[in-house]
Amino acid sequence: MMRGFLVIIGFACFSTTVAAQFDPSKIDIVRDKYGVPHIFAKTDPEVAYGLAWAHAEDDFTTIQQSLLAGKAMLAAYEGKKGASIDYIIHLLRIPELVEEKYESDLSPAFKKLLEGYCAGINAYAAKHPGEVLLKKAFPVTPKDMVQYSVLQLCVLSGADRALSSIFGGTVPLLENYKTAGSNAFAFNSAKTTDKQVYLDINAHQPLEGPVAFYEAHLCSEEGWNIIGATFPGAPCILHGCNEYLGWAHTVNAPDKLDVYQLEINPANKMQYKFDGQWLTLEEKNAALKVKVSAIRITVNKKTYWSKYGPTIITPRGTFAIRMPAQMDIRGLEQWYRFNKAKNFTEFSAALNMLAIPGYNIVYADRYDTIYYLSNGRIPIRDPKFNWKTTLPGNTSATLWNSLHPLADLPQVLQPKSGFVYNTNHSPFHSTEGPENPVNKDLTMGYETLENNRSMRFAELVAGYDKVSFDNFKKIKFDRQYPAKFAFPTNIDTLFLLKAAAHPGIADLINNLNLWDKRANVESMGAGTFLLVYNHIYKSFSKYLRTGMLTTEQAVTLLTEVRAEAIKDFGKTDLRLGDIQKLVRGDKVLPQPGLPDVLSPMYSEPYKNGMVKGKQGDAYVELVRFTKDGPIIESINTYGASSRKDSPHYTDQMEMYTHQQTKPMTLKKEEVYKNAERIYHPN
């Protein structure tokens, strides 16, 4: 059986000639003392092979789940839970898109990179058949990888939320139509005491799962040498730094997707009006293989397509969604080109691909260049329509077909202030002074709000004429709210209550009034605030739909929180670390951080009233670009491996909670000199 599996991989994923190009003995995986893989080989595809193998050693399950989603086979493994993802793949016609564009749109070099990654992941599966979740999912092909990347970028663009609102009946109807979290910052020599360039790479991702960061160092003899973070199933670094430059991502929120309500023929529900003519919806059958108990059954679901794109028939009407993310397959290749860029000119050339549909980009390099871009594939839209709501789906006037060029997007290059930053806030406040971008086109839908992190960053930077690297780290790891809160709901009323006037909740009022707004584990004020924050969000309709908490609401809120604290803990003098934990396996640590501080933590229920970290400060990479190359330090949440039996399953947890970093290097000789283990992927 094992021998047959190997034959299938050799002939189905690649020709035997291509498969023979990958000799594992020519690929080195070098593990450092923290278990981070440093991959060395002659060619980029061989390095991708090694990355796939090393990542599979550390988290094969998550890689498989990701690629199963891309193959529309998740339901065959997870059952009903995965069927919705499989349906979305078919609804968006992602396999058809990849099939149409794979040969023409991707470069030969990138296709070879994908082949290398597939060879590595398939070889690992063949060597470890007991770890394979679904045998029919193998061999993995390059097209499978591209399908998964397109799915992820469609989700980034809001496809899941749009479809949920359509199926859930909450999307605005056309009769209401009227025409009309992450942190990243960079400092250059104008702002630093040592004239070096600093870059903070720190997206706030989930701590585990398909979009949790995996740290790796990739180095070939073809000019690829980079340290950073990637996701399961990706063949390159998604943000990090090479010998010349680095970049960081944060999530942005321009208008990346439009929803249309079609005008349906009363005499034929399969026809819709477009520019005065009745057109027929295209119909396809999606045969979903769904696991039910120990068997798999085929569930047939219809998918529809109109001139606008994927179309959904519901009792409330027929809707279509249109998004640029679902029209391009080159997102991963654009990241690969970022990996290989040697200067801002080459990085800009990669940016001009406009293949990645979103994300802010904060860039820095060894040549003293800093840059901010609110990146996106943003349609050129007719301004006479209100693009913030459901659009009329009966006219070519709303059927956009072209995108804004890179020059139209909000960006700042080399500001006199000496710094650029983004904390998921307005791109029109990405530095200080007149060089900030101007919001010229409202149809692009860019966000314009500030948040606690942007306000706190501005406070901190204003306190320095020049920033040392120690100052830079203090800013990045800051856990204090700004002088004035910047939550969507004004919660200041909580801090105006007098303990003497409300004796039943005087203890909580005192905790809040004495609090310095720091999210440290020993803080009782932070503990009380976390209980309050979680209760507010648990009772969304009760508290968050008002612009400001009233005194009555604040008193009710604290009364309810106090009752919960007594029930769960038997007391109210709770420190943040008593309530919030960092948990992996049997290891449980007090977890600092609160939502929307610069070093944040968002939690989910754990046990006995406690919560555990779910998303927030995840992978952190801090870079100093010097004339001799970058000086790099990093930290990951738990460790390099997701395997419970690995010594690197939890070995970074204490460092993480104490905001300590580990040194990293791009220098091959240093990596080998300090290696804990050197081996080949076989």
Secondary structure, DSSP 4 states (H G I P E B T S, - for coil): -HHHHHHHHHHHTS-HHHHHT--GGG-EEEE-TT--EEEEESSHHHHHHHHHHHHHHHHHHHHHHHHHHHTT-HHHHHTHHHHHHHHHHHHTTHHHHHHHHHHHHS-HHHHHHHHHHHHHHHHHHHH-GGG-S-GGG-S--HHHHHHHHHHHHHHHTTHHHHHHHHHTT-SPPGGG------EEEEE-TTTBTTS-EEEEEE---BSSSTTS-EEEEEEETTS-EEEEEE-TT-SS-SEEEESSEEEEEE---S---EEEEE-EETTEEEEEEETTEEEEPEEEEEEEEEEETTEEEEEEEEEEEETTEEEEEETTEEEEEE-GGGG---HHHHHHHHHH--SHHHHHHHHTT--S---EEEEEETTS-EEEEE----B---TTS-TTS-EEES-GGG----B--GGGS-EEES-TTSEEEESSS-TT-SSSSTTS-----GGG-------HHHHHHHHHHHT-SSB-HHHHHHHHT--B--SS---SSB-GGGGT--GGG-GGGHHHHHHHHT--SB--TT-HHHHHHHHHHHHHHHTHHHHTTSSB--HHHHHHHHHHHHHHHHHHHS-S---HHHHEEEEETTEEEE----TTSSS-EEEEE-STT-EEEEEES--EEEEEEETTEEEEEEE-SS-S---TTSTTSSTTHHHHHTT--EEE---HHHHHHT-SEEE---
